[in-house]
Amino acid sequence: MKHTFRDDGQVRKTVHRDPHNPTSIYIETVTDDAASLRRNKQRRDSEALRVGDANPMVDGDELTAAFSFGTMIDYEIARRKYPDLFAELEMGGKHSVHAGEKLSLLLPQYCTMVKRGDSKR
């Protein structure tokens, strides 16, 4: 049995029941993140976020990487796939800068700005 309980054009969630295991259900989530990926590319191209700008989230820190995930599910998938890098992001300092650089290579579709390691800025 399948039942779609959310379909807004961007995210579709469907409940599946396995006839061989009637006590379990599975939820399939499919995201169409073409629009958010297009916005991310526009942000990268426009350079709205510049390396060295003040970080709006933390006073005194500078921006070295910025990411924009289409949905919370995309963020959670990335966080579970690379838990060590996300842990380094929370450490701050050089650890977070290096983690941001690595994530920009692993998840370029979600990266809106990154400080290159070979850059003097």
C-alpha positions in Angstrom: 0.0 0.0 0.0 1.2 3.5 -0.8 -0.3 6.8 0.3 1.1 10.2 -0.6 0.4 12.6 2.3 2.4 15.6 1.1 3.1 16.8 -2.4 3.6 20.6 -2.8 5.7 20.4 -5.9 9.0 20.7 -4.0 8.7 17.8 -1.5 6.7 14.6 -1.9 6.3 12.3 1.1 4.8 8.8 0.6 4.0 6.2 3.2 4.7 2.6 2.1 3.5 -0.5 3.9 5.2 -3.8 3.3 2.6 -6.7 2.9 5.3 -9.1 4.2 5.9 -7.0 7.4 2.5 -5.4 8.3 3.9 -3.9 11.5 6.3 -1.6 9.7 5.8 1.5 7.5 8.3 3.3 5.4 8.3 7.0 4.5 9.8 7.9 1.2 10.8 11.6 0.8 11.6 13.0 -2.6 12.7 16.6 -3.0 12.8 18.6 -6.1 15.5 21.1 -5.2 16.1 22.5 -8.7 14.7 25.9 -7.7 16.9 26.2 -4.5 20.0 25.0 -6.4 19.3 27.7 -9.0 19.0 30.3 -6.2 22.3 29.1 -4.8 24.0 29.5 -8.1 22.6 33.0 -8.4 23.9 33.8 -4.9 27.4 32.5 -5.8 27.5 34.4 -9.1 26.2 37.7 -7.5 28.8 37.4 -4.7 26.2 38.8 -2.2 28.2 37.1 0.5 31.8 38.1 0.4 34.7 36.4 2.1 35.8 38.5 5.2 32.4 40.1 5.7 31.1 40.1 9.3 29.3 37.0 10.1 25.7 38.0 10.8 25.3 35.0 13.2 28.3 35.5 15.4 29.8 38.9 16.4 33.4 39.3 15.6 33.8 36.4 13.2 34.3 36.7 9.5 32.5 34.7 6.9 34.6 32.0 5.3 31.9 29.7 4.0 28.1 29.8 3.5 25.7 27.1 2.6 22.0 27.1 1.7 20.1 23.8 1.9 16.8 23.5 0.0 15.0 21.7 2.8 15.7 20.7 6.3 15.8 17.1 5.1 18.7 17.9 2.7 20.5 19.5 5.7 19.9 16.4 7.9 21.1 14.0 5.2 24.3 16.0 4.7 24.8 16.2 8.5 24.4 12.5 8.9 26.6 11.7 5.9 29.4 13.9 7.2 29.1 14.0 11.0 32.8 14.7 11.6 32.8 17.7 9.4 29.7 19.2 10.9 31.2 18.6 14.4 34.3 20.6 13.2 32.1 23.4 12.0 30.8 23.8 15.6 34.3 23.9 17.0 35.0 27.3 15.5 38.4 28.7 14.5 40.6 27.0 11.9 38.7 23.7 12.4 35.5 25.2 11.1 37.2 27.0 8.2 38.8 23.7 7.0 35.5 21.9 7.5 33.7 24.5 5.4 36.2 24.2 2.6 35.9 20.4 2.6 32.1 20.6 2.7 32.1 23.1 -0.2 33.9 20.4 -2.3 31.6 17.6 -1.1 28.4 19.6 -1.4 29.0 22.2 -4.1 25.3 22.5 -4.9 24.6 23.9 -1.5 27.6 26.2 -1.2 26.9 29.8 -1.8 30.4 31.2 -0.9 33.7 29.8 0.3 37.2 31.1 1.1 39.6 29.2 -1.0 42.6 27.7 0.8 45.0 29.2 -1.8 43.5 32.7 -1.5 45.2 35.5 0.5 41.9 37.3 1.3 
